[in-house]
Each structure stands twice: as C-alpha cells, then as structure tokens.
Amino acid sequence: MGSPGGWWGRKSTPAKVETYTRWSFYFIALSEPAVIGAMAFGLLEARLALLLMVPVVGHVALAMVIVSRALDWTCRRRPQPLRLLWALGAVTAAIAVMALVLTRHGPGGDDVDSVLRAVFGATLCYGVGMMALAMKQRRRVVWLVAGFGAGAALVTWALGTPVLAALTRAAFVTASNGFIAATSCFSIWLLNAVYALDEARETRARLAVAEERLRFGRDLHDVMGRNLAVIALKSELAVQLARRERPEAVEQMIEVQRIAQESQREVREVVRGYRRADLEAELSGARGVLRAAGIDCEVSGETDGLPAEVQSALGWVVREATTNVLRHGDAKKCTVTVRRPEGRVVLTVRNDGAAAPHGSSRTGGTGLAGLRERLSAVDGTLDAGEAGDGEFRLVAEVPLTARPVLEVAS
C-alpha cells in the first residue's frame, strides 16, 4: 500500500479541495452528536441520554449522506438529491418540534431543558447547513433559513412562550442557521471555482497546443509552397530539355536537388522553431524563380538597416506572394517595391494576373491569414486584392518602431 502522503500527492488540486471540503463537512456533522452527547451524558441519566441520542444520531447519519450526495452533485457525478433534501428537512423539523414539546411538556428539570434546547438549536443549525449544500439557487437558501426561523418562532409561540421570547429564539436560530448555510454556500462556490479554474487551465493548454499546430502548419505551408512549385517547374523544364537532348537539363536537375536539400534544412528549422526569413534573400530568390518561370520580375528599394524582425516578417510576405503568383495567377509581369516613408516600411507586390490568386482575397485564405498573424506580431498590416485592369496588388506595411518578435524554441 502507498503512504498517505503518496495518496494525497497523486490527487489533482481540485480533487484535494473536494476531499478537504467533504471531510470538513463530515466532521462538522459529527460535531452535532459530540456536543449534544457530552451534555446529555454529563447531565442526564444514561437511559434518558440514550433515548435522546437516537434521533440525533439518525439525523446526523442522514446529514452525512446529504453531504456526500450534494458534493457528488456539485461535481456532476450524481443528480441533485431532492428526495433526500425533503427527508432531511422533515427529520430536522420533527426533531426540533419534539425538543420544544418535551421542553414544555416533558419530564422537566433544568438539566433536561438544557439538553433539549441544545438538541433544538444544533439540529436546526446543522440540518439547514447541510441542506444548503445541495441547493442550486442561493435565493432558495435564504428562503430556507428564513422559513426555519419563522417556523421556530411560530412553534415556540404556539407552545405558550411569550412573543418577545419566541422572537428572540427565532432570531438566534436564524442567525445560527444563516452562518452555517453561508459557510456551506461559500464552500460550494469555492469548489466550483477551483474546478472551473482547472478546466480553464486545461483549455488554455489545449489552445496552446492547437496554436502551435497551426503555427507549424502555417510555417510548413510557407516554406514548402514556393520550393515545391519551383521544383515542379524546373523538373518540367528539365524533362523538356532532356527530350531535346540539351545539356542544360543536367543543370536544372542539379538546381532541383539543391532546392530539395534547402527545403529539408528549412523544414528542420521550422520544427525547431528557429527559422527567420531574410528579406534580401527572399527578394533575390523571388526574382530568380519568377524569371525562370517566364515572368518578368522587377525588384526595387533598399532593405539595408531594417530591423531583423521586420525583415523576417516582410521576407515571409515576399515568399507567400511569389508562391501565389507561381501557383494561381496568369501573370506576365511582377514588380516588388520596398519603400521607406518616415517611420515605416511599405512592401508592395503587383502582378498582372487576370484574377486574384485562389485563397488570396482581402479577408480569406490560409496563406494571407498566416501573413497577417506574422505582421501583427510587429504591429504591421496587410492589404491584398484586385487593383483594377487585371492587376493584383499586395501591400504590407510595418512601422519601424515595431516591438520585437519573441522566437519560441521548442
């Protein structure tokens, strides 16, 4: 068998709070017969004390069952114990009324009356407090406390007690019941809060995993999209050259091999989470790839001195735009311009494709959604759409005072 510490240590935080709450109320319920029994056996003869303790013990047993079922209901393991609630309410009221009747018409004596008053007060307090554990609406708890207080006043007055004394006893009963009931309600609220926080923590962990999966998928799409398009293009060109027995086919296949090896390296970097795109390298690569595909590409602008995080974000924009031109458009010409107005840098990519690339509307598309996420990390914006006359335009703007990007290493 494991040690108690090991048993406790294996429990989750909500389970520990639930166990603590459960046993706290068990001990609270057990304090009822302990207090009454100490008085009864200390002041009365054993037979009479035993007779008085029988209903008290039965009341406590029912209260402990209510505690167990109520906490199970709170933790969504059982339905609400409505029948047990009614049973505990009836037993509580019956024992309290019996104690009042015996006080008025019983064997008499100060010791007996003291014990009966203890039975009356303790039964009501503990009974109402345990019932509050299994009540969903706190308004009903208030009505429960007020109802037992009013009932105590009416029964006491009906048995011949003066009005002022009956009201005083009712006020004491209401205050005592209210304290125990408030403790029960707070304990249930705390238990629910702990479980809710634990669920929120698990949800946050699941969202973090989902976000990392999306990041990986987005990065893999950005890395492999253009490279695969270039590999397909150069392989097709190599096939045509080989059929004509041109020696340039070998050069094209060597380039395919180089791009494939570069893709492997980039994928490994994506997995590690370290990869940054270099703007100058991406601009040079876009120009070479597009020209190899028969698309006239012009690149203008200066990239020297740009912060590394800005270059990385704009490098991904160039990569995604190049991939879209190769895959979707029917462009003959593409221009890439880098401008640096005061305090910001603007990257514009234009192509004369007849229609916008698939998945490249102003608001939709996996690729553009990923670019917007990257640019938002450096306070940048992205606008993409048809500019008229069959031209598609993509504009990325980043302030040069952008906050740095935190790279997450796995």
C-alpha positions as CSV (number, residue, x, y, z in Angstrom):
1,M,0.0,0.0,0.0
2,G,1.2,3.5,-0.7
3,S,1.8,6.0,2.0
4,P,-0.9,8.6,2.9
5,G,1.3,11.3,1.5
6,G,1.6,9.4,-1.8
7,W,-2.2,9.0,-2.0
8,W,-2.7,12.7,-1.3
9,G,0.1,13.7,-3.7
10,R,-1.4,11.8,-6.6
11,K,-4.6,13.9,-6.4
12,S,-5.1,16.9,-8.5
13,T,-5.7,20.3,-6.9
14,P,-9.5,20.2,-7.4
15,A,-9.6,16.7,-6.0
16,K,-7.7,17.8,-3.0
17,V,-10.1,20.7,-2.4
18,E,-13.0,18.4,-2.9
19,T,-11.6,15.9,-0.4
20,Y,-10.9,18.6,2.1
21,T,-14.4,20.1,1.7
22,R,-16.1,16.7,2.0
23,W,-14.3,15.7,5.2
24,S,-14.7,19.1,6.7
25,F,-18.5,18.8,6.5
26,Y,-18.3,15.2,7.7
27,F,-16.6,16.4,10.9
28,I,-19.0,19.4,11.2
29,A,-21.9,16.9,11.0
30,L,-20.2,14.6,13.6
31,S,-19.8,17.6,16.0
32,E,-23.6,17.6,16.4
33,P,-23.8,14.3,18.4
34,A,-20.5,15.1,20.1
35,V,-21.8,18.3,21.5
36,I,-25.2,17.0,22.4
37,G,-23.9,13.7,23.7
38,A,-21.4,15.4,26.0
39,M,-24.2,17.5,27.5
40,A,-26.7,14.6,27.7
41,F,-24.4,12.0,29.3
42,G,-23.0,14.7,31.6
43,L,-26.3,16.0,32.9
44,L,-28.8,13.1,32.5
45,E,-29.0,9.5,33.4
46,A,-27.7,7.1,30.8
47,R,-31.1,5.7,29.8
48,L,-32.6,9.1,29.1
49,A,-29.5,10.3,27.4
50,L,-29.5,7.3,25.1
51,L,-33.2,7.9,24.2
52,L,-32.4,11.5,23.3
53,M,-29.3,10.5,21.2
54,V,-31.2,8.0,19.0
55,P,-33.0,10.6,16.8
56,V,-29.8,12.8,16.9
57,V,-27.7,10.0,15.5
58,G,-30.3,9.3,12.9
59,H,-30.3,13.0,11.9
60,V,-26.5,13.1,11.6
61,A,-26.4,9.9,9.5
62,L,-28.9,11.4,7.1
63,A,-27.0,14.7,7.1
64,M,-23.7,12.9,6.1
65,V,-25.5,11.2,3.3
66,I,-26.7,14.6,2.1
67,V,-23.1,15.9,2.3
68,S,-21.8,13.1,0.1
69,R,-24.6,13.3,-2.5
70,A,-24.5,17.1,-2.5
71,L,-20.8,17.2,-3.3
72,D,-21.2,14.5,-5.9
73,W,-23.9,16.6,-7.5
74,T,-21.7,19.7,-7.4
75,C,-19.0,17.7,-9.2
76,R,-21.6,16.5,-11.7
77,R,-21.4,12.8,-10.7
78,R,-25.0,12.4,-9.4
79,P,-28.3,14.1,-9.9
80,Q,-29.5,16.6,-7.3
81,P,-30.6,14.7,-4.2
82,L,-34.1,16.3,-4.0
83,R,-35.8,13.4,-2.1
84,L,-33.0,13.3,0.5
85,L,-33.4,17.1,0.9
86,W,-37.0,16.8,1.7
87,A,-36.3,13.9,4.0
88,L,-33.6,15.8,5.9
89,G,-35.9,18.9,6.1
90,A,-38.7,16.8,7.5
91,V,-36.5,15.0,10.1
92,T,-34.9,18.3,11.1
93,A,-38.3,19.9,11.7
94,A,-39.6,16.9,13.5
95,I,-36.7,16.6,15.9
96,A,-36.8,20.4,16.6
97,V,-40.5,20.3,17.3
98,M,-40.1,17.2,19.5
99,A,-37.4,19.0,21.5
100,L,-39.7,22.1,22.0
101,V,-42.6,19.9,23.0
102,L,-40.6,17.9,25.5
103,T,-39.2,21.2,26.9
104,R,-42.8,22.3,27.6
105,H,-44.5,19.1,28.5
106,G,-41.6,16.6,29.2
107,P,-40.1,15.3,32.4
108,G,-39.0,18.8,33.4
109,G,-35.8,19.9,35.2
110,D,-33.2,22.4,34.3
111,D,-30.7,19.7,33.1
112,V,-33.3,18.1,30.8
113,D,-34.4,21.5,29.4
114,S,-30.8,22.5,28.7
115,V,-30.1,19.3,26.8
116,L,-33.4,19.7,24.9
117,R,-32.6,23.3,24.0
118,A,-29.2,22.1,22.7
119,V,-31.0,19.4,20.6
120,F,-33.3,22.0,19.2
121,G,-30.6,24.5,18.3
122,A,-28.0,22.1,17.0
123,T,-30.5,20.1,14.9
124,L,-31.7,23.2,13.2
125,C,-28.3,24.7,12.6
126,Y,-26.7,21.5,11.2
127,G,-29.7,20.4,9.3
128,V,-30.2,23.7,7.5
129,G,-26.5,24.0,6.8
130,M,-26.2,20.5,5.3
131,M,-29.3,21.1,3.2
132,A,-27.8,24.3,1.8
133,L,-25.0,22.2,0.2
134,A,-27.5,20.6,-2.2
135,M,-29.4,23.8,-3.3
136,K,-28.7,25.3,-6.6
137,Q,-30.0,28.8,-6.2
138,R,-28.8,30.9,-3.2
139,R,-32.1,32.7,-3.1
140,R,-33.7,29.4,-2.0
141,V,-31.1,29.1,0.7
142,V,-32.2,32.4,2.1
143,W,-35.8,31.3,2.0
144,L,-34.8,28.1,3.7
145,V,-33.1,29.9,6.6
146,A,-35.9,32.4,6.9
147,G,-38.5,29.7,6.8
148,F,-37.0,27.6,9.6
149,G,-36.5,30.8,11.6
150,A,-40.2,31.7,11.2
151,G,-41.3,28.2,11.9
152,A,-39.3,28.2,15.2
153,A,-41.0,31.4,16.2
154,L,-44.5,30.1,15.4
155,V,-44.0,26.7,17.1
156,T,-42.4,28.3,20.2
157,W,-45.2,30.9,20.5
158,A,-47.9,28.2,19.9
159,L,-46.5,26.2,22.8
160,G,-47.1,29.1,25.2
161,T,-43.8,31.1,25.0
162,P,-44.2,34.9,25.2
163,V,-44.0,36.7,21.9
164,L,-40.8,38.5,22.7
165,A,-39.0,35.3,23.9
166,A,-40.3,33.5,20.8
167,L,-38.9,36.2,18.5
168,T,-35.6,36.2,20.4
169,R,-35.3,32.4,19.9
170,A,-36.2,32.8,16.3
171,A,-33.6,35.5,15.7
172,F,-30.9,33.2,17.4
173,V,-32.0,30.3,15.2
174,T,-32.0,32.4,12.0
175,A,-28.5,33.8,12.7
176,S,-27.1,30.4,13.6
177,N,-28.7,28.7,10.5
178,G,-27.6,31.6,8.3
179,F,-24.0,31.3,9.4
180,I,-23.8,27.5,8.7
181,A,-25.7,27.9,5.5
182,A,-23.4,30.7,4.3
183,T,-20.4,28.5,5.1
184,S,-21.9,25.7,3.0
185,C,-22.6,28.1,0.1
186,F,-19.1,29.6,0.2
187,S,-17.6,26.1,0.3
188,I,-19.6,25.0,-2.8
189,W,-18.7,28.2,-4.6
190,L,-15.0,27.7,-3.8
191,L,-15.1,24.1,-5.0
192,N,-16.8,25.2,-8.3
193,A,-14.3,28.0,-8.7
194,V,-11.4,25.6,-8.3
195,Y,-12.8,23.1,-10.9
196,A,-13.6,26.0,-13.3
197,L,-10.0,27.3,-13.0
198,D,-8.7,23.8,-13.6
199,E,-10.9,23.4,-16.7
200,A,-9.7,26.8,-17.9
201,R,-6.1,25.7,-17.4
202,E,-6.7,22.6,-19.4
203,T,-8.5,24.6,-22.1
204,R,-5.5,27.0,-22.2
205,A,-3.1,24.1,-22.6
206,R,-5.2,22.6,-25.4
207,L,-5.4,26.0,-27.1
208,A,-1.6,26.4,-26.8
209,V,-1.2,23.0,-28.5
210,A,-3.7,23.9,-31.2
211,E,-1.9,27.3,-31.8
212,E,1.4,25.6,-32.1
213,R,0.0,23.1,-34.6
214,L,-1.4,26.0,-36.6
215,R,1.9,27.8,-36.4
216,F,3.7,24.6,-37.6
217,G,1.2,24.1,-40.4
218,R,1.5,27.8,-41.5
219,D,5.3,27.7,-41.5
220,L,5.4,24.4,-43.3
221,H,3.0,25.9,-45.9
222,D,5.1,29.0,-46.3
223,V,8.4,27.0,-46.5
224,M,7.3,24.3,-48.8
225,G,4.8,26.1,-51.0
226,R,7.3,28.1,-53.1
227,N,10.0,25.4,-53.1
228,L,7.7,22.7,-54.4
229,A,6.4,25.0,-57.1
230,V,10.0,25.7,-58.2
231,I,10.9,22.0,-58.1
232,A,7.9,21.2,-60.2
233,L,8.7,24.0,-62.7
234,K,12.4,23.1,-63.0
235,S,11.6,19.4,-63.2
236,E,9.2,20.1,-66.1
237,L,11.9,22.2,-67.8
238,A,14.5,19.5,-67.3
239,V,12.2,17.0,-68.9
240,Q,11.7,19.2,-71.9
241,L,15.4,19.8,-72.2
242,A,16.2,16.1,-71.8
243,R,13.8,15.2,-74.6
244,R,15.7,17.6,-76.8
245,E,19.0,16.2,-75.6
246,R,20.1,19.5,-74.3
247,P,22.9,19.6,-71.7
248,E,21.1,22.3,-69.7
249,A,18.8,19.5,-68.3
250,V,21.6,18.4,-66.0
251,E,21.9,22.0,-64.6
252,Q,18.2,22.1,-64.0
253,M,18.2,18.8,-62.1
254,I,21.2,20.0,-60.1
255,E,19.2,23.1,-59.1
256,V,16.2,20.8,-58.2
257,Q,18.5,18.8,-56.0
258,R,19.8,22.0,-54.3
259,I,16.3,23.3,-53.7
260,A,15.2,19.9,-52.3
261,Q,18.1,19.9,-49.9
262,E,17.4,23.5,-48.9
263,S,13.8,22.5,-48.3
264,Q,14.9,19.8,-45.9
265,R,17.0,22.2,-44.0
266,E,14.2,24.7,-43.8
267,V,11.7,22.1,-42.6
268,R,14.1,21.1,-39.8
269,E,14.4,24.7,-38.8
270,V,10.6,25.1,-38.8
271,V,10.3,22.1,-36.5
272,R,12.9,23.6,-34.1
273,G,11.1,26.9,-34.2
274,Y,14.2,29.0,-35.0
275,R,13.6,29.9,-38.6
276,R,13.6,33.6,-39.8
277,A,13.1,34.7,-43.4
278,D,15.7,37.1,-44.7
279,L,14.2,39.9,-46.8
280,E,17.1,40.4,-49.2
281,A,17.5,36.7,-49.8
282,E,13.8,36.3,-50.4
283,L,13.7,39.2,-52.9
284,S,16.6,37.7,-54.8
285,G,15.0,34.3,-54.7
286,A,11.7,35.6,-55.9
287,R,13.3,37.4,-58.8
288,G,15.2,34.3,-59.9
289,V,12.2,32.0,-59.5
290,L,9.7,34.2,-61.4
291,R,12.1,34.8,-64.2
292,A,12.8,31.1,-64.5
293,A,9.0,30.6,-64.8
294,G,8.9,33.2,-67.7
295,I,7.5,36.0,-65.6
296,D,9.3,39.3,-65.8
297,C,10.2,40.4,-62.3
298,E,11.5,43.8,-61.2
299,V,12.6,44.5,-57.6
300,S,13.4,47.9,-56.3
301,G,14.0,49.5,-53.0
302,E,16.6,49.4,-50.2
303,T,16.5,46.8,-47.4
304,D,19.7,47.8,-45.6
305,G,19.3,48.7,-41.9
306,L,15.9,47.3,-41.4
307,P,15.4,45.5,-38.0
308,A,15.8,41.8,-38.1
309,E,12.2,41.2,-37.0
310,V,10.9,43.5,-39.8
311,Q,13.0,41.8,-42.4
312,S,11.7,38.4,-41.2
313,A,8.1,39.4,-41.4
314,L,8.4,41.0,-44.8
315,G,10.5,38.1,-46.1
316,W,7.6,35.8,-45.4
317,V,5.3,38.2,-47.3
318,V,7.6,38.0,-50.4
319,R,7.7,34.2,-50.1
320,E,3.9,33.9,-49.9
321,A,3.3,36.4,-52.7
322,T,5.8,34.6,-55.0
323,T,4.1,31.3,-54.3
324,N,0.7,32.7,-55.2
325,V,2.0,34.2,-58.4
326,L,3.5,30.9,-59.5
327,R,0.5,28.7,-58.5
328,H,-2.6,30.7,-59.2
329,G,-2.1,33.7,-61.5
330,D,-1.6,34.0,-65.2
331,A,0.9,36.8,-64.8
332,K,3.5,38.0,-67.3
333,K,5.0,40.7,-65.1
334,C,5.5,41.2,-61.4
335,T,7.0,44.1,-59.6
336,V,8.2,44.2,-56.0
337,T,8.8,47.6,-54.4
338,V,10.2,48.4,-50.9
339,R,9.6,52.0,-49.8
340,R,10.6,53.6,-46.6
341,P,8.4,56.6,-45.7
342,E,9.2,58.3,-42.5
343,G,8.9,55.8,-39.6
344,R,7.7,52.8,-41.6
345,V,8.5,50.4,-44.4
346,V,6.0,49.5,-47.1
347,L,6.4,46.4,-49.3
348,T,4.2,46.3,-52.5
349,V,3.9,43.3,-54.8
350,R,2.0,43.7,-58.0
351,N,1.3,41.2,-60.8
352,D,-0.8,41.5,-63.9
353,G,-2.6,38.2,-63.4
354,A,-6.1,38.3,-64.8
355,A,-7.7,37.2,-61.4
356,A,-6.7,37.2,-57.8
357,P,-5.0,34.0,-56.7
358,H,-7.1,31.4,-55.1
359,G,-7.3,31.9,-51.3
360,S,-5.9,35.4,-51.7
361,S,-8.9,37.6,-51.2
362,R,-8.7,40.6,-48.9
363,T,-10.0,38.7,-45.9
364,G,-9.7,34.9,-46.6
365,G,-7.0,32.4,-47.4
366,T,-4.8,30.3,-45.2
367,G,-1.6,31.9,-46.6
368,L,-2.7,35.5,-46.1
369,A,-4.1,34.7,-42.7
370,G,-0.7,33.4,-41.7
371,L,0.9,36.6,-43.1
372,R,-1.5,38.8,-41.1
373,E,-0.5,36.9,-38.0
374,R,3.2,37.4,-38.6
375,L,2.7,41.1,-39.4
376,S,0.5,41.7,-36.4
377,A,3.4,40.5,-34.2
378,V,5.4,43.6,-35.4
379,D,2.3,45.9,-35.5
380,G,2.1,45.5,-39.2
381,T,-0.8,45.4,-41.6
382,L,-1.6,43.6,-44.9
383,D,-3.9,44.5,-47.7
384,A,-4.4,42.3,-50.7
385,G,-6.9,42.3,-53.6
386,E,-7.5,43.3,-57.2
387,A,-6.4,46.8,-58.1
388,G,-8.2,47.1,-61.4
389,D,-7.1,46.4,-65.0
390,G,-6.5,42.8,-64.2
391,E,-3.8,43.7,-61.7
392,F,-3.5,42.0,-58.3
393,R,-1.8,44.0,-55.5
394,L,-0.5,43.0,-52.1
395,V,0.7,45.7,-49.7
396,A,2.4,45.1,-46.4
397,E,3.2,48.0,-44.0
398,V,5.3,47.7,-40.9
399,P,6.2,50.6,-38.5
400,L,9.9,50.8,-37.8
401,T,9.2,51.2,-34.1
402,A,7.6,47.7,-34.0
403,R,8.0,45.7,-30.9
404,P,10.5,42.8,-31.3
405,V,9.2,39.3,-32.1
406,L,9.9,36.6,-29.5
407,E,11.0,33.4,-31.1
408,V,9.9,30.3,-29.3
409,A,12.3,27.5,-29.2
410,S,10.8,24.0,-28.9
